[in-house]
């Protein structure tokens, strides 16, 4: 029987692609509202976007006000756009006396309470004598009645907007943490603690520095939203298409060309998109049908796109939201995180690229013909100006300015590239406004002379863009889309702040970390006695086994808990537990943080819940679970990479253990060899098809290669040598003349 994914190869329309993204992306599906309400919400979205854009350039207000305004906007838009449950009927238009603009009255009440609780912190910060409210400093830990009321309201509503945008999993996990904080005396053994007084708990969860108004919401409201907005606007102005065209030119002509285009374009696109599903839909709309036409099975074509797109959150220089939060947790510059992520991201894409190449060889698939490839000169003649905003953003970011200032400059240059044209003088107002801002910052000492010249020159060059300019309504729609993308991330960041507050208040992170290392140590002792034959043959130490088992425990927890939870929220929860455990085992902080982040991203392509793979399956018209399995096997590089840089932090360049060029070169080569061996095992092909035994041997050799030591590499070569020899002999026999 033929596979329907092989026969149904029609290109999807924009509406169909939008429907797929709404189905699988967190927070994309929203309810219909009335025309007047729609205009109001559109205005709120634009004000929300413009507020963040303007404050990024001109300066942020006090933290409690800035986060309060951000959270108030989240409450308004979430309660207006997301129904109380996901029933299909609640998304449709309904005429009712209990609805205004199709928004139920109870949602309007929740909206008002949410806005009031978000802004109360700022309003009462200096005290309100007429209401008997003292200055916030005197109320910390001893909240009054207003504090408790609004604190309880905001905790409940933050959990509710997280549930509406992301589902039940994250709120339920947070409720477990809340229960732990309040019911500490009732927990057994090491987990037992005196418990936190209810009023004290509400106060610590509500007021800034910890809890909801803590580091997670601060990073999202000051940095992450701006980069989400930049990615959406840059894609709208043509940067995404420029990436796809250049990826096609670079990789399209080679064996299995369209699949390699998927890998390269997703790597490019990942630099401006933190959403795996958005990346999958944007690039997969072109690459998946092309792969299927070439002869790839539908589930494999979808898996290639999902695995490639999931790498967006770990691809420098603009990684997902978790990277910004990591920089805050580690108290390191964001550029340091970017540098550390270079080789791990490369290892991931090497793995995907190798599987794609070997599968193409196995299926004897050719590349695109010369006529099917875009013309390099035409692509750059038409789209060169779209690279200016990305260059401007990176120059500002790596010159030591704040991430939100770099995002402001990137967004501004994207607006200029999209809307200003030298041939249409009235439109030069956008370029002139940005140049005026740059000169103002120069006069104020904010920019040095070199940066001022670079940004003004970039703005002037962008006005020479030969493409049709974007009109104001189209740019407004892009900003609305950016705000919509940010709702789920904002809700998750506010809700996960509760977890961070509980961990800091109760010390559960160190308790669980100790339990993990203790359990791993006991298991390691037992395994050590078995593997070494009672001490007669010592290949490993107990400490080596304890570290490995601890890493496996944490990796499994990341993957299991990642079912349906955004990577950012998962990273924040798990790093608070994993960091103490790994620190006790001597793992450098940046390595432990990157370890958790990577396995959080792996969960996006791990069945049974793998939203990126499901979105790709919808485009490929293939079996979702089988597509998820393909994506997971393609992402093996991302699975083994964290183990490698925990054992060899030199792969991160900036680890506290130092950097040695020879050690890096040797270790990196060993890891790449391991990923290639694993890829050959997954595909069942290297030089010629492999049998089952050869695949098992290559898989074992690949895993051993990743262990960074000369003895491990020699063992890996010994394991793989029979396969290598038989493959070379079989290849020579196949090409020898008859």
Residue pairs with C-beta under 8 A, 6 or more apart in sequence:
3 297
3 298
3 622
4 621
5 292
5 297
5 298
5 299
5 620
5 621
5 622
5 623
6 292
6 297
6 298
8 621
9 289
9 292
9 293
10 289
11 285
11 289
12 20
12 285
12 289
12 619
17 281
17 285
17 619
20 281
20 615
20 618
20 619
21 28
21 277
21 278
21 281
21 615
22 28
22 29
23 29
23 615
23 618
24 277
24 611
24 612
24 614
24 615
24 618
25 275
25 277
25 278
25 281
25 611
25 615
26 165
26 166
26 277
26 488
26 566
26 611
27 82
27 165
27 166
27 484
27 485
27 487
27 488
27 491
28 277
28 484
29 91
30 81
30 82
30 91
30 484
31 81
31 82
31 83
31 90
31 91
31 92
31 102
32 91
32 92
32 93
32 102
33 41
33 80
33 81
33 101
33 102
33 103
34 93
34 101
34 102
36 101
37 80
37 100
37 101
37 102
37 103
38 101
40 101
41 76
41 77
41 80
41 81
42 476
42 480
44 73
44 76
44 77
45 77
45 479
45 480
45 483
45 484
46 476
46 479
46 480
47 73
48 73
48 77
48 483
49 229
49 479
49 480
49 482
49 483
50 479
51 69
51 73
52 70
52 221
52 225
52 226
52 229
53 226
53 229
53 408
53 411
55 61
55 66
56 222
56 226
56 404
56 405
56 407
56 408
57 405
57 408
57 412
57 437
60 66
60 222
60 404
61 69
62 122
62 125
63 208
63 213
63 218
64 121
64 122
64 125
64 208
64 213
65 122
66 218
66 221
66 222
67 208
67 213
67 217
67 218
67 221
68 118
68 119
68 121
68 122
68 213
69 118
69 119
70 217
70 220
70 221
70 225
70 490
71 114
71 118
71 154
71 158
71 212
71 217
71 221
71 490
71 494
72 114
72 115
72 118
72 119
73 483
74 114
74 161
74 487
74 490
74 491
74 494
75 110
75 111
75 114
75 115
75 118
75 157
75 161
76 111
76 114
76 115
77 483
77 484
77 487
78 161
78 164
78 165
78 487
78 491
79 103
79 107
79 108
79 110
79 111
79 114
79 161
80 103
80 107
80 111
81 484
81 487
82 161
82 164
82 165
83 90
83 91
83 104
83 107
83 164
84 90
84 104
84 106
84 107
84 164
93 102
94 102
96 104
98 104
98 105
99 105
100 108
110 157
110 160
113 153
113 157
114 153
114 154
114 157
114 161
116 150
116 153
117 150
117 151
117 153
117 154
117 157
118 154
120 146
120 150
121 136
121 206
121 207
121 208
121 213
124 133
124 136
124 146
124 147
125 135
125 136
126 135
126 136
127 133
127 134
127 135
127 136
131 146
132 144
133 139
133 144
133 146
134 144
136 207
139 147
139 203
139 207
140 203
140 207
141 200
141 203
141 204
142 199
142 203
143 151
143 199
143 202
143 203
143 206
147 202
147 203
147 206
147 207
148 199
148 202
148 203
150 206
151 202
151 203
151 205
151 206
152 202
154 206
154 212
155 178
155 202
155 205
155 206
155 212
155 498
158 212
158 491
158 494
158 495
158 498
159 171
159 174
159 175
159 495
159 498
160 171
161 491
161 494
161 495
162 170
162 171
162 174
162 491
162 492
162 494
162 495
163 170
163 171
164 491
165 487
165 488
165 491
165 492
166 488
166 491
166 492
166 564
166 565
166 566
166 569
167 564
169 563
169 564
169 565
170 492
170 495
170 496
170 564
170 565
170 566
170 569
171 495
173 499
173 561
173 565
173 573
174 495
174 496
174 498
174 499
177 498
177 499
177 502
177 503
177 508
178 201
178 498
178 502
180 187
180 191
180 502
180 506
180 508
181 195
181 196
181 201
181 502
181 505
181 506
182 195
182 196
182 198
182 201
183 195
184 192
184 193
184 194
184 195
184 196
184 506
185 192
185 193
185 194
185 195
186 192
187 193
190 511
190 514
190 515
191 508
191 511
191 512
193 506
193 507
193 508
196 204
196 505
196 506
201 505
204 210
204 211
204 501
204 505
205 211
205 212
205 497
205 498
205 501
206 212
206 213
207 213
208 214
210 497
210 500
210 501
210 504
210 505
211 497
211 498
211 500
211 501
212 494
212 495
212 497
212 498
212 501
213 497
214 497
214 500
214 501
215 325
215 328
215 329
215 497
215 500
216 325
216 493
216 494
216 496
216 497
216 500
216 568
216 572
217 490
217 493
217 494
217 497
218 328
219 321
219 324
219 325
219 328
219 493
220 321
220 486
220 489
220 490
220 493
221 490
222 404
223 324
223 403
223 404
223 407
224 274
224 321
224 324
224 486
224 489
224 493
224 568
225 482
225 486
225 489
225 490
226 403
226 404
226 407
226 408
226 411
227 274
227 318
227 321
227 324
227 403
227 407
228 274
228 275
228 482
228 485
228 486
228 489
229 407
229 411
229 479
229 482
229 483
229 486
230 272
230 318
230 389
230 393
230 407
230 410
230 411
230 414
231 272
231 273
231 274
231 318
231 482
232 478
232 479
232 481
232 482
232 485
233 411
233 414
233 415
233 418
233 475
233 478
233 479
233 482
234 240
234 272
234 386
234 389
234 390
234 410
234 414
235 272
235 273
235 282
236 418
236 470
236 474
236 475
236 478
237 386
237 389
237 414
237 417
237 418
237 470
238 383
238 386
238 418
238 467
239 272
239 386
239 387
239 389
239 390
239 414
240 269
240 272
240 273
240 282
240 283
241 383
242 379
242 383
242 386
242 387
243 265
243 268
243 269
244 261
244 265
244 268
244 269
244 283
244 286
244 287
245 374
245 379
245 383
246 268
246 379
247 261
247 264
247 265
247 267
247 268
248 257
248 261
248 265
248 368
248 373
248 374
249 373
249 374
249 376
249 379
250 264
251 257
251 260
251 261
251 263
251 264
252 258
252 260
252 261
252 367
252 368
252 372
252 373
253 367
253 368
253 370
253 373
254 260
254 367
255 357
255 360
255 361
255 365
255 366
255 367
256 294
256 296
256 356
256 357
256 359
256 360
256 361
256 363
256 365
256 367
257 294
257 366
257 367
257 368
258 287
258 290
258 291
258 293
258 294
258 296
258 368
259 287
259 291
259 294
259 296
259 301
259 304
259 356
259 359
259 360
260 353
260 356
260 357
261 287
261 290
262 283
262 284
262 287
262 288
262 291
262 304
262 305
262 308
262 356
263 304
263 308
263 349
263 352
263 353
263 356
265 283
265 286
265 287
265 308
266 279
266 283
266 305
266 308
266 309
266 311
266 312
267 308
267 311
267 315
267 345
267 349
269 279
269 282
269 283
269 309
269 312
270 279
270 309
270 311
270 312
270 313
270 314
270 315
271 312
271 315
271 316
271 317
271 318
271 390
272 318
272 390
273 279
273 282
273 312
274 312
274 313
274 318
274 319
274 320
274 321
275 312
275 485
276 306
276 309
276 310
276 312
276 313
276 601
276 604
276 611
276 612
277 309
277 611
277 612
277 615
278 485
279 309
279 312
279 612
280 305
280 306
280 309
280 612
280 615
280 616
280 619
281 615
281 619
283 305
283 308
283 309
284 302
284 305
284 309
284 615
284 616
284 619
284 620
285 619
287 301
287 304
287 305
288 301
288 302
288 305
288 616
288 619
288 620
289 619
290 368
291 300
291 301
291 304
292 298
292 301
292 620
294 365
294 366
295 363
295 365
296 304
296 359
296 360
296 363
296 365
297 622
298 617
298 620
298 621
298 622
298 627
299 617
299 620
299 622
299 623
299 626
299 627
299 629
299 630
300 359
300 630
301 616
301 620
301 622
302 613
302 616
302 617
302 619
302 620
302 622
302 627
302 630
302 631
303 613
303 616
303 627
303 628
303 629
303 630
303 631
303 632
303 633
303 634
304 352
304 356
304 630
304 631
304 634
305 616
305 619
305 620
306 605
306 610
306 612
306 613
306 615
306 616
306 627
306 628
306 630
306 631
306 634
307 352
307 605
307 630
307 631
307 632
307 634
307 635
307 638
308 349
308 352
308 634
309 612
309 616
310 601
310 602
310 604
310 605
310 612
310 631
310 635
310 638
311 345
311 348
311 349
311 352
311 601
311 635
311 638
312 320
313 319
313 320
313 322
313 323
313 567
313 597
313 601
314 320
314 341
314 344
314 345
314 348
314 597
314 598
314 601
314 638
315 341
315 345
316 338
316 339
316 341
316 342
316 345
317 338
317 394
317 397
317 398
318 393
319 337
319 338
319 341
320 567
320 568
320 601
321 489
321 493
321 567
321 568
322 567
322 568
322 571
322 572
322 597
322 600
323 334
323 337
323 338
323 341
323 597
324 334
324 403
325 568
325 571
325 572
326 337
326 571
326 575
326 593
326 594
326 597
327 333
327 334
327 336
327 337
329 575
329 593
330 337
330 589
330 590
330 593
332 590
333 400
334 397
334 403
335 397
335 398
336 590
336 654
337 590
339 653
339 654
340 590
340 594
340 652
340 653
340 654
340 655
341 594
341 652
342 653
343 645
343 651
343 652
343 653
343 668
344 594
344 598
344 641
344 642
344 645
344 651
344 652
347 637
347 638
347 640
347 641
347 644
347 671
347 672
347 675
348 635
348 637
348 638
348 641
349 637
350 637
350 672
350 675
350 676
351 634
351 635
351 636
351 637
351 638
351 675
351 678
351 679
352 634
352 635
352 637
354 675
354 676
354 679
354 680
355 633
355 634
355 636
355 679
355 682
355 683
356 634
358 679
358 680
358 683
358 685
358 686
359 365
359 683
359 685
361 685
362 683
362 684
362 685
362 689
381 466
382 466
382 467
383 467
385 417
385 461
385 462
385 464
385 465
385 466
385 467
386 417
386 465
386 467
388 413
388 417
388 458
388 461
388 462
389 410
389 411
389 413
389 414
389 417
389 462
390 410
391 458
392 409
392 410
392 413
392 454
392 455
392 458
393 406
393 407
393 409
393 410
393 413
394 406
395 451
395 454
396 405
396 406
396 409
396 410
396 451
396 455
397 403
397 406
399 451
401 451
409 455
412 434
412 437
412 459
413 434
413 455
413 458
413 459
413 462
415 430
415 434
415 475
416 430
416 431
416 434
416 459
416 462
416 463
417 462
417 465
418 465
418 469
418 470
418 475
419 427
419 430
419 469
419 470
419 471
419 472
419 475
420 427
420 428
420 429
420 430
420 431
420 462
420 463
420 465
420 469
421 427
421 428
421 463
421 465
421 469
422 428
422 463
422 464
424 469
427 469
428 463
431 459
431 460
431 462
431 463
434 455
434 459
435 455
435 456
435 459
435 460
438 447
438 452
438 455
438 456
438 459
439 452
439 456
441 447
441 452
442 448
442 449
442 452
447 455
488 566
489 566
489 568
492 565
492 566
492 568
492 569
493 568
493 569
493 572
495 569
496 568
496 569
496 572
496 573
499 572
499 573
499 576
500 572
500 576
502 508
503 509
503 576
503 577
508 577
509 576
509 577
509 579
509 580
510 580
512 577
512 580
512 581
513 577
513 578
513 579
513 580
513 581
513 582
513 583
513 584
514 580
514 581
514 584
516 550
516 553
516 554
516 577
516 581
517 546
517 550
517 581
517 584
517 585
519 553
520 546
520 547
520 549
520 550
520 553
521 542
521 546
523 545
523 549
524 542
524 543
524 545
524 546
524 548
524 549
525 542
527 545
527 549
528 540
528 541
528 542
528 545
529 535
531 539
531 540
532 538
532 539
532 540
543 585
546 585
547 585
547 586
547 587
547 646
550 581
550 582
550 585
551 582
551 595
551 642
551 643
551 646
554 574
554 578
554 581
554 582
554 595
554 596
554 599
555 595
555 599
555 642
557 574
557 577
558 570
558 574
558 596
558 599
558 600
558 602
558 603
559 599
559 602
559 603
559 606
560 603
561 570
561 573
561 574
561 603
562 570
562 599
562 600
562 602
562 603
562 604
562 606
562 609
563 603
563 606
563 608
563 609
564 609
565 603
567 597
567 600
567 601
567 603
567 604
570 600
570 603
571 596
571 597
571 600
574 596
574 600
575 592
575 593
575 596
575 597
578 592
578 595
578 596
579 589
579 592
579 593
579 596
582 591
582 592
582 595
582 646
583 589
583 592
587 595
587 646
587 649
588 649
588 655
588 656
588 657
589 656
590 649
590 652
590 654
590 655
590 656
591 645
591 646
591 649
591 652
591 655
592 646
594 642
594 645
594 652
595 642
595 645
595 646
598 638
598 641
598 642
599 642
601 638
602 632
602 635
602 638
602 639
603 609
603 610
604 610
604 611
604 612
604 613
605 612
605 613
605 628
605 631
605 632
605 634
605 635
606 628
606 632
607 613
607 625
607 628
607 629
607 632
608 625
608 628
610 628
610 631
610 632
612 631
613 624
613 627
613 628
613 630
613 631
614 624
614 627
614 628
616 627
616 631
617 623
617 624
617 627
617 628
618 624
620 627
632 639
633 682
634 682
636 675
636 678
636 679
636 682
637 675
637 678
637 679
640 671
640 674
640 675
640 678
640 702
640 703
640 706
641 671
643 706
644 651
644 667
644 671
644 674
644 706
644 708
645 651
645 652
647 707
647 708
648 663
648 667
648 671
648 708
649 655
649 656
649 657
650 657
650 658
650 659
650 660
650 663
650 664
650 667
651 664
651 667
651 668
651 671
653 659
653 664
667 708
670 705
670 706
670 708
670 712
670 713
671 705
671 706
671 708
673 702
673 705
673 713
673 716
674 701
674 702
674 703
674 704
674 705
674 706
674 716
675 702
675 706
676 702
677 698
677 699
677 701
677 702
677 705
677 716
677 720
678 698
678 699
678 702
678 703
679 702
680 686
680 690
680 695
680 698
680 702
681 690
681 695
681 696
681 698
681 699
681 702
684 690
684 695
686 698
686 723
686 727
687 727
687 728
687 730
687 731
688 727
688 730
688 731
688 734
690 698
690 723
690 727
694 722
694 723
694 726
694 727
697 719
697 720
697 722
697 723
698 720
698 723
700 719
701 716
701 717
701 719
701 720
701 723
702 716
704 712
704 713
704 715
704 716
704 719
705 712
705 713
705 716
